[in-house]
C-alpha cells in the first residue's frame, strides 16, 4: 500500500477525532434550556386581546395568557412575568 495513502487516512482520522472532541466540549458547556421557567422574561405578541385573559404567540406557539396590568390590544408586545402550568402571566412591554 502506498505510504502517502496511509498518512492521509491517519491524518483524516486524527482530524475527525479532534473535531468530535471539540464539538463535544462545546455541547457540554451550553446552558440547558427546557421547562416553563425559561419562558420568564421572553417577549410575546398578543394574538387575541388580553382583557385580562387571551392568547399570545411565543416562540412559534400559541399560549393562553393573563394580563397582570389591565387590557392589552392585539399586536402589542408583552413580557412573560411568570408561568403557572400552561398559562403565562404577562405585562405590557414598555
PyMOL Python script that loads the backbone (N, CA, C, O; Angstrom):
from pymol import cmd

cmd.read_pdbstr("""\
ATOM      1  N   UNK A   1       0.853  -1.176   0.000  1.00  0.00           N
ATOM      2  CA  UNK A   1       0.000   0.000   0.000  1.00  0.00           C
ATOM      3  C   UNK A   1       0.895   1.234   0.000  1.00  0.00           C
ATOM      4  O   UNK A   1       1.968   1.243   0.604  1.00  0.00           O
ATOM      5  N   UNK A   2       0.442   2.253  -0.676  1.00  0.00           N
ATOM      6  CA  UNK A   2       1.203   3.492  -0.785  1.00  0.00           C
ATOM      7  C   UNK A   2       1.278   4.186   0.577  1.00  0.00           C
ATOM      8  O   UNK A   2       0.261   4.310   1.260  1.00  0.00           O
ATOM      9  N   UNK A   3       2.445   4.630   0.971  1.00  0.00           N
ATOM     10  CA  UNK A   3       2.627   5.273   2.289  1.00  0.00           C
ATOM     11  C   UNK A   3       1.873   6.595   2.381  1.00  0.00           C
ATOM     12  O   UNK A   3       1.412   6.964   3.462  1.00  0.00           O
ATOM     13  N   UNK A   4       1.738   7.315   1.267  1.00  0.00           N
ATOM     14  CA  UNK A   4       1.005   8.591   1.292  1.00  0.00           C
ATOM     15  C   UNK A   4      -0.476   8.370   1.590  1.00  0.00           C
ATOM     16  O   UNK A   4      -1.110   9.174   2.273  1.00  0.00           O
ATOM     17  N   UNK A   5      -1.011   7.279   1.074  1.00  0.00           N
ATOM     18  CA  UNK A   5      -2.408   6.954   1.341  1.00  0.00           C
ATOM     19  C   UNK A   5      -2.609   6.648   2.819  1.00  0.00           C
ATOM     20  O   UNK A   5      -3.600   7.079   3.410  1.00  0.00           O
ATOM     21  N   UNK A   6      -1.700   5.926   3.411  1.00  0.00           N
ATOM     22  CA  UNK A   6      -1.773   5.603   4.834  1.00  0.00           C
ATOM     23  C   UNK A   6      -1.676   6.882   5.665  1.00  0.00           C
ATOM     24  O   UNK A   6      -2.434   7.071   6.616  1.00  0.00           O
ATOM     25  N   UNK A   7      -0.745   7.750   5.302  1.00  0.00           N
ATOM     26  CA  UNK A   7      -0.580   9.026   6.016  1.00  0.00           C
ATOM     27  C   UNK A   7      -1.848   9.863   5.912  1.00  0.00           C
ATOM     28  O   UNK A   7      -2.282  10.434   6.912  1.00  0.00           O
ATOM     29  N   UNK A   8      -2.453   9.952   4.737  1.00  0.00           N
ATOM     30  CA  UNK A   8      -3.689  10.722   4.554  1.00  0.00           C
ATOM     31  C   UNK A   8      -4.839  10.144   5.372  1.00  0.00           C
ATOM     32  O   UNK A   8      -5.618  10.895   5.957  1.00  0.00           O
ATOM     33  N   UNK A   9      -4.952   8.849   5.417  1.00  0.00           N
ATOM     34  CA  UNK A   9      -6.020   8.211   6.211  1.00  0.00           C
ATOM     35  C   UNK A   9      -5.807   8.491   7.696  1.00  0.00           C
ATOM     36  O   UNK A   9      -6.759   8.810   8.408  1.00  0.00           O
ATOM     37  N   UNK A  10      -4.583   8.377   8.162  1.00  0.00           N
ATOM     38  CA  UNK A  10      -4.286   8.652   9.567  1.00  0.00           C
ATOM     39  C   UNK A  10      -4.581  10.108   9.900  1.00  0.00           C
ATOM     40  O   UNK A  10      -5.175  10.387  10.941  1.00  0.00           O
ATOM     41  N   UNK A  11      -4.183  11.037   9.046  1.00  0.00           N
ATOM     42  CA  UNK A  11      -4.471  12.463   9.270  1.00  0.00           C
ATOM     43  C   UNK A  11      -5.976  12.724   9.274  1.00  0.00           C
ATOM     44  O   UNK A  11      -6.462  13.531  10.067  1.00  0.00           O
ATOM     45  N   UNK A  12      -6.704  12.057   8.409  1.00  0.00           N
ATOM     46  CA  UNK A  12      -8.163  12.205   8.373  1.00  0.00           C
ATOM     47  C   UNK A  12      -8.815  11.720   9.655  1.00  0.00           C
ATOM     48  O   UNK A  12      -9.722  12.367  10.179  1.00  0.00           O
ATOM     49  N   UNK A  13      -8.356  10.583  10.160  1.00  0.00           N
ATOM     50  CA  UNK A  13      -8.900  10.037  11.408  1.00  0.00           C
ATOM     51  C   UNK A  13      -8.571  10.963  12.577  1.00  0.00           C
ATOM     52  O   UNK A  13      -9.423  11.192  13.435  1.00  0.00           O
ATOM     53  N   UNK A  14      -7.365  11.491  12.624  1.00  0.00           N
ATOM     54  CA  UNK A  14      -6.970  12.426  13.691  1.00  0.00           C
ATOM     55  C   UNK A  14      -7.814  13.695  13.619  1.00  0.00           C
ATOM     56  O   UNK A  14      -8.283  14.180  14.649  1.00  0.00           O
ATOM     57  N   UNK A  15      -8.016  14.242  12.414  1.00  0.00           N
ATOM     58  CA  UNK A  15      -8.825  15.458  12.256  1.00  0.00           C
ATOM     59  C   UNK A  15     -10.269  15.202  12.685  1.00  0.00           C
ATOM     60  O   UNK A  15     -10.867  16.034  13.368  1.00  0.00           O
ATOM     61  N   UNK A  16     -10.830  14.066  12.293  1.00  0.00           N
ATOM     62  CA  UNK A  16     -12.188  13.718  12.696  1.00  0.00           C
ATOM     63  C   UNK A  16     -12.298  13.610  14.214  1.00  0.00           C
ATOM     64  O   UNK A  16     -13.247  14.121  14.808  1.00  0.00           O
ATOM     65  N   UNK A  17     -11.342  12.954  14.832  1.00  0.00           N
ATOM     66  CA  UNK A  17     -11.337  12.817  16.290  1.00  0.00           C
ATOM     67  C   UNK A  17     -11.233  14.160  16.991  1.00  0.00           C
ATOM     68  O   UNK A  17     -11.928  14.400  17.979  1.00  0.00           O
ATOM     69  N   UNK A  18     -10.370  15.042  16.489  1.00  0.00           N
ATOM     70  CA  UNK A  18     -10.204  16.365  17.100  1.00  0.00           C
ATOM     71  C   UNK A  18     -11.488  17.180  16.994  1.00  0.00           C
ATOM     72  O   UNK A  18     -11.903  17.813  17.965  1.00  0.00           O
ATOM     73  N   UNK A  19     -12.116  17.168  15.829  1.00  0.00           N
ATOM     74  CA  UNK A  19     -13.367  17.915  15.644  1.00  0.00           C
ATOM     75  C   UNK A  19     -14.461  17.359  16.546  1.00  0.00           C
ATOM     76  O   UNK A  19     -15.229  18.124  17.131  1.00  0.00           O
ATOM     77  N   UNK A  20     -14.539  16.047  16.664  1.00  0.00           N
ATOM     78  CA  UNK A  20     -15.544  15.418  17.526  1.00  0.00           C
ATOM     79  C   UNK A  20     -15.350  15.820  18.983  1.00  0.00           C
ATOM     80  O   UNK A  20     -16.321  16.130  19.673  1.00  0.00           O
ATOM     81  N   UNK A  21     -14.122  15.819  19.450  1.00  0.00           N
ATOM     82  CA  UNK A  21     -13.842  16.206  20.840  1.00  0.00           C
ATOM     83  C   UNK A  21     -14.173  17.680  21.061  1.00  0.00           C
ATOM     84  O   UNK A  21     -14.770  18.025  22.081  1.00  0.00           O
ATOM     85  N   UNK A  22     -13.804  18.546  20.139  1.00  0.00           N
ATOM     86  CA  UNK A  22     -14.081  19.985  20.282  1.00  0.00           C
ATOM     87  C   UNK A  22     -15.586  20.233  20.322  1.00  0.00           C
ATOM     88  O   UNK A  22     -16.060  20.974  21.184  1.00  0.00           O
ATOM     89  N   UNK A  23     -16.341  19.634  19.418  1.00  0.00           N
ATOM     90  CA  UNK A  23     -17.805  19.808  19.415  1.00  0.00           C
ATOM     91  C   UNK A  23     -18.435  19.234  20.677  1.00  0.00           C
ATOM     92  O   UNK A  23     -19.395  19.800  21.200  1.00  0.00           O
ATOM     93  N   UNK A  24     -17.911  18.130  21.168  1.00  0.00           N
ATOM     94  CA  UNK A  24     -18.423  17.541  22.402  1.00  0.00           C
ATOM     95  C   UNK A  24     -18.219  18.456  23.593  1.00  0.00           C
ATOM     96  O   UNK A  24     -19.112  18.606  24.426  1.00  0.00           O
ATOM     97  N   UNK A  25     -17.052  19.065  23.677  1.00  0.00           N
ATOM     98  CA  UNK A  25     -16.780  20.006  24.776  1.00  0.00           C
ATOM     99  C   UNK A  25     -17.713  21.208  24.691  1.00  0.00           C
ATOM    100  O   UNK A  25     -18.252  21.642  25.709  1.00  0.00           O
ATOM    101  N   UNK A  26     -17.913  21.753  23.488  1.00  0.00           N
ATOM    102  CA  UNK A  26     -18.824  22.897  23.311  1.00  0.00           C
ATOM    103  C   UNK A  26     -20.252  22.534  23.705  1.00  0.00           C
ATOM    104  O   UNK A  26     -20.948  23.339  24.324  1.00  0.00           O
ATOM    105  N   UNK A  27     -20.687  21.342  23.357  1.00  0.00           N
ATOM    106  CA  UNK A  27     -22.052  20.913  23.670  1.00  0.00           C
ATOM    107  C   UNK A  27     -22.252  20.804  25.177  1.00  0.00           C
ATOM    108  O   UNK A  27     -23.332  21.118  25.676  1.00  0.00           O
ATOM    109  N   UNK A  28     -21.249  20.371  25.899  1.00  0.00           N
ATOM    110  CA  UNK A  28     -21.371  20.239  27.356  1.00  0.00           C
ATOM    111  C   UNK A  28     -21.366  21.584  28.066  1.00  0.00           C
ATOM    112  O   UNK A  28     -21.859  21.687  29.190  1.00  0.00           O
ATOM    113  N   UNK A  29     -20.825  22.606  27.441  1.00  0.00           N
ATOM    114  CA  UNK A  29     -20.779  23.939  28.054  1.00  0.00           C
ATOM    115  C   UNK A  29     -22.059  24.741  27.829  1.00  0.00           C
ATOM    116  O   UNK A  29     -22.279  25.746  28.504  1.00  0.00           O
ATOM    117  N   UNK A  30     -22.905  24.316  26.893  1.00  0.00           N
ATOM    118  CA  UNK A  30     -24.139  25.041  26.605  1.00  0.00           C
ATOM    119  C   UNK A  30     -25.112  24.938  27.772  1.00  0.00           C
ATOM    120  O   UNK A  30     -25.201  23.908  28.440  1.00  0.00           O
ATOM    121  N   UNK A  31     -25.840  26.031  28.001  1.00  0.00           N
ATOM    122  CA  UNK A  31     -26.859  26.046  29.037  1.00  0.00           C
ATOM    123  C   UNK A  31     -28.081  25.273  28.540  1.00  0.00           C
ATOM    124  O   UNK A  31     -28.515  25.450  27.402  1.00  0.00           O
ATOM    125  N   UNK A  32     -28.620  24.437  29.383  1.00  0.00           N
ATOM    126  CA  UNK A  32     -29.804  23.671  29.031  1.00  0.00           C
ATOM    127  C   UNK A  32     -31.013  24.594  29.139  1.00  0.00           C
ATOM    128  O   UNK A  32     -31.232  25.228  30.171  1.00  0.00           O
ATOM    129  N   UNK A  33     -31.785  24.662  28.075  1.00  0.00           N
ATOM    130  CA  UNK A  33     -32.989  25.485  28.071  1.00  0.00           C
ATOM    131  C   UNK A  33     -34.189  24.579  27.884  1.00  0.00           C
ATOM    132  O   UNK A  33     -34.493  24.137  26.776  1.00  0.00           O
ATOM    133  N   UNK A  34     -34.861  24.314  28.985  1.00  0.00           N
ATOM    134  CA  UNK A  34     -36.051  23.473  28.933  1.00  0.00           C
ATOM    135  C   UNK A  34     -36.933  23.810  30.113  1.00  0.00           C
ATOM    136  O   UNK A  34     -36.445  24.158  31.188  1.00  0.00           O
ATOM    137  N   UNK A  35     -38.217  23.706  29.911  1.00  0.00           N
ATOM    138  CA  UNK A  35     -39.141  23.946  31.002  1.00  0.00           C
ATOM    139  C   UNK A  35     -39.731  25.337  30.976  1.00  0.00           C
ATOM    140  O   UNK A  35     -39.259  26.234  30.278  1.00  0.00           O
ATOM    141  N   UNK A  36     -40.772  25.482  31.756  1.00  0.00           N
ATOM    142  CA  UNK A  36     -41.529  26.735  31.782  1.00  0.00           C
ATOM    143  C   UNK A  36     -40.719  27.908  32.312  1.00  0.00           C
ATOM    144  O   UNK A  36     -40.931  29.043  31.885  1.00  0.00           O
ATOM    145  N   UNK A  37     -39.798  27.658  33.232  1.00  0.00           N
ATOM    146  CA  UNK A  37     -39.036  28.760  33.818  1.00  0.00           C
ATOM    147  C   UNK A  37     -38.181  29.493  32.783  1.00  0.00           C
ATOM    148  O   UNK A  37     -37.793  30.640  33.007  1.00  0.00           O
ATOM    149  N   UNK A  38     -37.886  28.853  31.669  1.00  0.00           N
ATOM    150  CA  UNK A  38     -37.113  29.501  30.610  1.00  0.00           C
ATOM    151  C   UNK A  38     -37.931  30.520  29.832  1.00  0.00           C
ATOM    152  O   UNK A  38     -37.358  31.321  29.093  1.00  0.00           O
ATOM    153  N   UNK A  39     -39.255  30.514  29.975  1.00  0.00           N
ATOM    154  CA  UNK A  39     -40.107  31.460  29.259  1.00  0.00           C
ATOM    155  C   UNK A  39     -40.171  32.819  29.947  1.00  0.00           C
ATOM    156  O   UNK A  39     -40.474  33.825  29.305  1.00  0.00           O
ATOM    157  N   UNK A  40     -39.887  32.855  31.247  1.00  0.00           N
ATOM    158  CA  UNK A  40     -39.964  34.111  32.000  1.00  0.00           C
ATOM    159  C   UNK A  40     -38.934  35.093  31.438  1.00  0.00           C
ATOM    160  O   UNK A  40     -37.761  34.761  31.264  1.00  0.00           O
ATOM    161  N   UNK A  41     -39.409  36.314  31.161  1.00  0.00           N
ATOM    162  CA  UNK A  41     -38.544  37.346  30.602  1.00  0.00           C
ATOM    163  C   UNK A  41     -38.569  37.424  29.094  1.00  0.00           C
ATOM    164  O   UNK A  41     -38.029  38.374  28.527  1.00  0.00           O
ATOM    165  N   UNK A  42     -39.173  36.466  28.427  1.00  0.00           N
ATOM    166  CA  UNK A  42     -39.242  36.468  26.961  1.00  0.00           C
ATOM    167  C   UNK A  42     -40.368  37.379  26.479  1.00  0.00           C
ATOM    168  O   UNK A  42     -41.319  37.657  27.210  1.00  0.00           O
ATOM    169  N   UNK A  43     -40.242  37.831  25.251  1.00  0.00           N
ATOM    170  CA  UNK A  43     -41.235  38.723  24.653  1.00  0.00           C
ATOM    171  C   UNK A  43     -42.176  37.913  23.766  1.00  0.00           C
ATOM    172  O   UNK A  43     -41.745  37.049  23.002  1.00  0.00           O
ATOM    173  N   UNK A  44     -43.480  38.213  23.884  1.00  0.00           N
ATOM    174  CA  UNK A  44     -44.501  37.532  23.085  1.00  0.00           C
ATOM    175  C   UNK A  44     -45.380  38.582  22.410  1.00  0.00           C
ATOM    176  O   UNK A  44     -45.389  39.745  22.815  1.00  0.00           O
ATOM    177  N   UNK A  45     -46.113  38.172  21.387  1.00  0.00           N
ATOM    178  CA  UNK A  45     -47.044  39.062  20.678  1.00  0.00           C
ATOM    179  C   UNK A  45     -48.475  38.648  20.997  1.00  0.00           C
ATOM    180  O   UNK A  45     -48.811  37.464  20.951  1.00  0.00           O
ATOM    181  N   UNK A  46     -49.301  39.611  21.317  1.00  0.00           N
ATOM    182  CA  UNK A  46     -50.701  39.345  21.655  1.00  0.00           C
ATOM    183  C   UNK A  46     -51.458  38.989  20.376  1.00  0.00           C
ATOM    184  O   UNK A  46     -51.414  39.732  19.395  1.00  0.00           O
ATOM    185  N   UNK A  47     -52.156  37.843  20.393  1.00  0.00           N
ATOM    186  CA  UNK A  47     -52.938  37.391  19.236  1.00  0.00           C
ATOM    187  C   UNK A  47     -54.434  37.615  19.443  1.00  0.00           C
ATOM    188  O   UNK A  47     -55.132  37.965  18.492  1.00  0.00           O
ATOM    189  N   UNK A  48     -54.945  37.422  20.659  1.00  0.00           N
ATOM    190  CA  UNK A  48     -56.317  37.808  20.987  1.00  0.00           C
ATOM    191  C   UNK A  48     -56.229  38.705  22.211  1.00  0.00           C
ATOM    192  O   UNK A  48     -55.467  38.439  23.140  1.00  0.00           O
ATOM    193  N   UNK A  49     -57.019  39.767  22.198  1.00  0.00           N
ATOM    194  CA  UNK A  49     -56.927  40.798  23.233  1.00  0.00           C
ATOM    195  C   UNK A  49     -56.938  40.199  24.639  1.00  0.00           C
ATOM    196  O   UNK A  49     -57.721  39.301  24.946  1.00  0.00           O
ATOM    197  N   UNK A  50     -56.059  40.715  25.472  1.00  0.00           N
ATOM    198  CA  UNK A  50     -55.977  40.270  26.862  1.00  0.00           C
ATOM    199  C   UNK A  50     -56.842  41.198  27.701  1.00  0.00           C
ATOM    200  O   UNK A  50     -56.491  42.356  27.929  1.00  0.00           O
ATOM    201  N   UNK A  51     -57.988  40.672  28.161  1.00  0.00           N
ATOM    202  CA  UNK A  51     -58.884  41.507  28.955  1.00  0.00           C
ATOM    203  C   UNK A  51     -59.523  40.736  30.105  1.00  0.00           C
ATOM    204  O   UNK A  51     -60.745  40.596  30.066  1.00  0.00           O
ATOM    205  N   UNK A  52     -58.886  40.257  31.051  1.00  0.00           N
ATOM    206  CA  UNK A  52     -57.425  40.108  31.141  1.00  0.00           C
ATOM    207  C   UNK A  52     -56.907  38.823  30.521  1.00  0.00           C
ATOM    208  O   UNK A  52     -55.692  38.643  30.438  1.00  0.00           O
ATOM    209  N   UNK A  53     -57.798  37.901  30.071  1.00  0.00           N
ATOM    210  CA  UNK A  53     -57.338  36.623  29.530  1.00  0.00           C
ATOM    211  C   UNK A  53     -57.452  36.617  28.013  1.00  0.00           C
ATOM    212  O   UNK A  53     -58.414  37.135  27.446  1.00  0.00           O
ATOM    213  N   UNK A  54     -56.458  36.027  27.369  1.00  0.00           N
ATOM    214  CA  UNK A  54     -56.458  35.924  25.916  1.00  0.00           C
ATOM    215  C   UNK A  54     -55.357  34.974  25.483  1.00  0.00           C
ATOM    216  O   UNK A  54     -55.036  34.023  26.196  1.00  0.00           O
ATOM    217  N   UNK A  55     -54.775  35.230  24.307  1.00  0.00           N
ATOM    218  CA  UNK A  55     -53.696  34.362  23.854  1.00  0.00           C
ATOM    219  C   UNK A  55     -52.550  35.182  23.286  1.00  0.00           C
ATOM    220  O   UNK A  55     -52.740  36.284  22.771  1.00  0.00           O
ATOM    221  N   UNK A  56     -51.354  34.613  23.393  1.00  0.00           N
ATOM    222  CA  UNK A  56     -50.148  35.258  22.876  1.00  0.00           C
ATOM    223  C   UNK A  56     -49.370  34.242  22.057  1.00  0.00           C
ATOM    224  O   UNK A  56     -49.518  33.033  22.233  1.00  0.00           O
ATOM    225  N   UNK A  57     -48.546  34.752  21.165  1.00  0.00           N
ATOM    226  CA  UNK A  57     -47.698  33.929  20.307  1.00  0.00           C
ATOM    227  C   UNK A  57     -46.268  34.059  20.799  1.00  0.00           C
ATOM    228  O   UNK A  57     -45.697  35.150  20.795  1.00  0.00           O
ATOM    229  N   UNK A  58     -45.685  32.929  21.228  1.00  0.00           N
ATOM    230  CA  UNK A  58     -44.342  32.951  21.794  1.00  0.00           C
ATOM    231  C   UNK A  58     -43.551  31.775  21.252  1.00  0.00           C
ATOM    232  O   UNK A  58     -43.935  30.619  21.430  1.00  0.00           O
ATOM    233  N   UNK A  59     -42.440  32.080  20.589  1.00  0.00           N
ATOM    234  CA  UNK A  59     -41.532  31.064  20.063  1.00  0.00           C
ATOM    235  C   UNK A  59     -42.239  30.005  19.230  1.00  0.00           C
ATOM    236  O   UNK A  59     -42.009  28.807  19.400  1.00  0.00           O
ATOM    237  N   UNK A  60     -43.096  30.457  18.332  1.00  0.00           N
ATOM    238  CA  UNK A  60     -43.765  29.547  17.413  1.00  0.00           C
ATOM    239  C   UNK A  60     -44.971  28.821  17.973  1.00  0.00           C
ATOM    240  O   UNK A  60     -45.521  27.940  17.313  1.00  0.00           O
ATOM    241  N   UNK A  61     -45.394  29.177  19.187  1.00  0.00           N
ATOM    242  CA  UNK A  61     -46.531  28.507  19.804  1.00  0.00           C
ATOM    243  C   UNK A  61     -47.545  29.516  20.318  1.00  0.00           C
ATOM    244  O   UNK A  61     -47.187  30.627  20.709  1.00  0.00           O
ATOM    245  N   UNK A  62     -48.806  29.122  20.313  1.00  0.00           N
ATOM    246  CA  UNK A  62     -49.886  29.943  20.851  1.00  0.00           C
ATOM    247  C   UNK A  62     -50.133  29.533  22.299  1.00  0.00           C
ATOM    248  O   UNK A  62     -50.363  28.358  22.581  1.00  0.00           O
ATOM    249  N   UNK A  63     -50.085  30.499  23.217  1.00  0.00           N
ATOM    250  CA  UNK A  63     -50.237  30.249  24.647  1.00  0.00           C
ATOM    251  C   UNK A  63     -51.430  31.014  25.195  1.00  0.00           C
ATOM    252  O   UNK A  63     -51.758  32.096  24.706  1.00  0.00           O
ATOM    253  N   UNK A  64     -52.076  30.458  26.204  1.00  0.00           N
ATOM    254  CA  UNK A  64     -53.090  31.188  26.952  1.00  0.00           C
ATOM    255  C   UNK A  64     -52.341  32.123  27.895  1.00  0.00           C
ATOM    256  O   UNK A  64     -51.387  31.722  28.561  1.00  0.00           O
ATOM    257  N   UNK A  65     -52.789  33.374  27.940  1.00  0.00           N
ATOM    258  CA  UNK A  65     -52.095  34.359  28.757  1.00  0.00           C
ATOM    259  C   UNK A  65     -53.086  35.196  29.550  1.00  0.00           C
ATOM    260  O   UNK A  65     -54.235  35.381  29.149  1.00  0.00           O
ATOM    261  N   UNK A  66     -52.613  35.697  30.684  1.00  0.00           N
ATOM    262  CA  UNK A  66     -53.398  36.583  31.542  1.00  0.00           C
ATOM    263  C   UNK A  66     -52.590  37.849  31.747  1.00  0.00           C
ATOM    264  O   UNK A  66     -51.418  37.796  32.122  1.00  0.00           O
ATOM    265  N   UNK A  67     -53.226  38.994  31.498  1.00  0.00           N
ATOM    266  CA  UNK A  67     -52.568  40.278  31.703  1.00  0.00           C
ATOM    267  C   UNK A  67     -52.593  40.636  33.183  1.00  0.00           C
ATOM    268  O   UNK A  67     -53.630  40.538  33.838  1.00  0.00           O
ATOM    269  N   UNK A  68     -51.453  41.046  33.699  1.00  0.00           N
ATOM    270  CA  UNK A  68     -51.360  41.441  35.098  1.00  0.00           C
ATOM    271  C   UNK A  68     -51.598  42.940  35.290  1.00  0.00           C
ATOM    272  O   UNK A  68     -51.621  43.431  36.419  1.00  0.00           O
ATOM    273  N   UNK A  69     -51.775  43.662  34.183  1.00  0.00           N
ATOM    274  CA  UNK A  69     -51.942  45.120  34.289  1.00  0.00           C
ATOM    275  C   UNK A  69     -52.939  45.622  33.246  1.00  0.00           C
ATOM    276  O   UNK A  69     -52.548  46.299  32.295  1.00  0.00           O
ATOM    277  N   UNK A  70     -54.193  45.304  33.409  1.00  0.00           N
ATOM    278  CA  UNK A  70     -55.235  45.830  32.529  1.00  0.00           C
ATOM    279  C   UNK A  70     -55.298  45.150  31.179  1.00  0.00           C
ATOM    280  O   UNK A  70     -54.687  44.107  30.951  1.00  0.00           O
ATOM    281  N   UNK A  71     -56.058  45.775  30.288  1.00  0.00           N
ATOM    282  CA  UNK A  71     -56.277  45.225  28.952  1.00  0.00           C
ATOM    283  C   UNK A  71     -55.097  45.520  28.038  1.00  0.00           C
ATOM    284  O   UNK A  71     -54.467  46.574  28.128  1.00  0.00           O
ATOM    285  N   UNK A  72     -54.810  44.557  27.149  1.00  0.00           N
ATOM    286  CA  UNK A  72     -53.745  44.728  26.159  1.00  0.00           C
ATOM    287  C   UNK A  72     -54.319  44.334  24.807  1.00  0.00           C
ATOM    288  O   UNK A  72     -54.921  43.270  24.660  1.00  0.00           O
ATOM    289  N   UNK A  73     -54.125  45.204  23.822  1.00  0.00           N
ATOM    290  CA  UNK A  73     -54.708  45.010  22.493  1.00  0.00           C
ATOM    291  C   UNK A  73     -53.889  44.050  21.632  1.00  0.00           C
ATOM    292  O   UNK A  73     -52.716  43.786  21.895  1.00  0.00           O
ATOM    293  N   UNK A  74     -54.558  43.534  20.585  1.00  0.00           N
ATOM    294  CA  UNK A  74     -53.933  42.620  19.624  1.00  0.00           C
ATOM    295  C   UNK A  74     -52.751  43.322  18.946  1.00  0.00           C
ATOM    296  O   UNK A  74     -52.829  44.501  18.601  1.00  0.00           O
ATOM    297  N   UNK A  75     -51.666  42.580  18.763  1.00  0.00           N
ATOM    298  CA  UNK A  75     -50.497  43.101  18.063  1.00  0.00           C
ATOM    299  C   UNK A  75     -49.441  43.710  18.969  1.00  0.00           C
ATOM    300  O   UNK A  75     -48.300  43.897  18.546  1.00  0.00           O
ATOM    301  N   UNK A  76     -49.801  44.024  20.212  1.00  0.00           N
ATOM    302  CA  UNK A  76     -48.826  44.606  21.123  1.00  0.00           C
ATOM    303  C   UNK A  76     -47.906  43.531  21.673  1.00  0.00           C
ATOM    304  O   UNK A  76     -48.248  42.348  21.700  1.00  0.00           O
ATOM    305  N   UNK A  77     -46.733  43.963  22.111  1.00  0.00           N
ATOM    306  CA  UNK A  77     -45.778  43.022  22.688  1.00  0.00           C
ATOM    307  C   UNK A  77     -45.898  43.013  24.202  1.00  0.00           C
ATOM    308  O   UNK A  77     -46.141  44.044  24.829  1.00  0.00           O
ATOM    309  N   UNK A  78     -45.723  41.832  24.773  1.00  0.00           N
ATOM    310  CA  UNK A  78     -45.790  41.660  26.224  1.00  0.00           C
ATOM    311  C   UNK A  78     -44.574  40.872  26.677  1.00  0.00           C
ATOM    312  O   UNK A  78     -43.916  40.204  25.879  1.00  0.00           O
ATOM    313  N   UNK A  79     -44.287  40.957  27.962  1.00  0.00           N
ATOM    314  CA  UNK A  79     -43.180  40.215  28.549  1.00  0.00           C
ATOM    315  C   UNK A  79     -43.752  39.229  29.561  1.00  0.00           C
ATOM    316  O   UNK A  79     -44.599  39.588  30.380  1.00  0.00           O
ATOM    317  N   UNK A  80     -43.291  38.006  29.500  1.00  0.00           N
ATOM    318  CA  UNK A  80     -43.763  36.964  30.416  1.00  0.00           C
ATOM    319  C   UNK A  80     -43.150  37.219  31.797  1.00  0.00           C
ATOM    320  O   UNK A  80     -41.930  37.291  31.942  1.00  0.00           O
ATOM    321  N   UNK A  81     -44.013  37.355  32.803  1.00  0.00           N
ATOM    322  CA  UNK A  81     -43.524  37.611  34.160  1.00  0.00           C
ATOM    323  C   UNK A  81     -43.525  36.356  35.022  1.00  0.00           C
ATOM    324  O   UNK A  81     -42.700  36.226  35.926  1.00  0.00           O
ATOM    325  N   UNK A  82     -44.448  35.426  34.751  1.00  0.00           N
ATOM    326  CA  UNK A  82     -44.441  34.138  35.455  1.00  0.00           C
ATOM    327  C   UNK A  82     -45.249  33.130  34.666  1.00  0.00           C
ATOM    328  O   UNK A  82     -46.018  33.486  33.772  1.00  0.00           O
ATOM    329  N   UNK A  83     -45.063  31.864  35.012  1.00  0.00           N
ATOM    330  CA  UNK A  83     -45.749  30.772  34.335  1.00  0.00           C
ATOM    331  C   UNK A  83     -46.390  29.896  35.398  1.00  0.00           C
ATOM    332  O   UNK A  83     -45.754  29.531  36.386  1.00  0.00           O
ATOM    333  N   UNK A  84     -47.668  29.561  35.181  1.00  0.00           N
ATOM    334  CA  UNK A  84     -48.381  28.670  36.086  1.00  0.00           C
ATOM    335  C   UNK A  84     -49.037  27.593  35.238  1.00  0.00           C
ATOM    336  O   UNK A  84     -50.078  27.827  34.624  1.00  0.00           O
ATOM    337  N   UNK A  85     -48.431  26.418  35.202  1.00  0.00           N
ATOM    338  CA  UNK A  85     -48.936  25.361  34.330  1.00  0.00           C
ATOM    339  C   UNK A  85     -48.741  25.750  32.882  1.00  0.00           C
ATOM    340  O   UNK A  85     -47.615  25.972  32.435  1.00  0.00           O
ATOM    341  N   UNK A  86     -49.847  25.831  32.144  1.00  0.00           N
ATOM    342  CA  UNK A  86     -49.780  26.238  30.734  1.00  0.00           C
ATOM    343  C   UNK A  86     -50.297  27.655  30.518  1.00  0.00           C
ATOM    344  O   UNK A  86     -50.615  28.032  29.390  1.00  0.00           O
ATOM    345  N   UNK A  87     -50.384  28.430  31.569  1.00  0.00           N
ATOM    346  CA  UNK A  87     -50.850  29.808  31.484  1.00  0.00           C
ATOM    347  C   UNK A  87     -49.691  30.750  31.764  1.00  0.00           C
ATOM    348  O   UNK A  87     -48.982  30.614  32.761  1.00  0.00           O
ATOM    349  N   UNK A  88     -49.511  31.724  30.845  1.00  0.00           N
ATOM    350  CA  UNK A  88     -48.469  32.724  31.007  1.00  0.00           C
ATOM    351  C   UNK A  88     -49.083  33.988  31.620  1.00  0.00           C
ATOM    352  O   UNK A  88     -50.159  34.417  31.203  1.00  0.00           O
ATOM    353  N   UNK A  89     -48.428  34.561  32.572  1.00  0.00           N
ATOM    354  CA  UNK A  89     -48.818  35.845  33.136  1.00  0.00           C
ATOM    355  C   UNK A  89     -47.894  36.883  32.549  1.00  0.00           C
ATOM    356  O   UNK A  89     -46.672  36.762  32.637  1.00  0.00           O
ATOM    357  N   UNK A  90     -48.482  37.911  31.944  1.00  0.00           N
ATOM    358  CA  UNK A  90     -47.688  38.856  31.153  1.00  0.00           C
ATOM    359  C   UNK A  90     -47.950  40.300  31.581  1.00  0.00           C
ATOM    360  O   UNK A  90     -48.977  40.623  32.180  1.00  0.00           O
ATOM    361  N   UNK A  91     -46.984  41.149  31.250  1.00  0.00           N
ATOM    362  CA  UNK A  91     -47.124  42.587  31.429  1.00  0.00           C
ATOM    363  C   UNK A  91     -46.801  43.261  30.107  1.00  0.00           C
ATOM    364  O   UNK A  91     -46.054  42.717  29.294  1.00  0.00           O
ATOM    365  N   UNK A  92     -47.353  44.427  29.893  1.00  0.00           N
ATOM    366  CA  UNK A  92     -47.156  45.165  28.659  1.00  0.00           C
ATOM    367  C   UNK A  92     -45.703  45.609  28.539  1.00  0.00           C
ATOM    368  O   UNK A  92     -45.116  46.107  29.500  1.00  0.00           O
ATOM    369  N   UNK A  93     -45.131  45.427  27.357  1.00  0.00           N
ATOM    370  CA  UNK A  93     -43.758  45.855  27.104  1.00  0.00           C
ATOM    371  C   UNK A  93     -43.742  47.367  26.923  1.00  0.00           C
ATOM    372  O   UNK A  93     -44.552  47.925  26.182  1.00  0.00           O
ATOM    373  N   UNK A  94     -42.824  48.008  27.598  1.00  0.00           N
ATOM    374  CA  UNK A  94     -42.758  49.479  27.553  1.00  0.00           C
ATOM    375  C   UNK A  94     -41.933  49.943  26.394  1.00  0.00           C
ATOM    376  O   UNK A  94     -41.766  51.147  26.197  1.00  0.00           O
TER     377      UNK A  94
END
""", "prot")
cmd.dss("prot")
cmd.show_as("cartoon", "prot")
cmd.util.cbc("prot")
cmd.orient("prot")
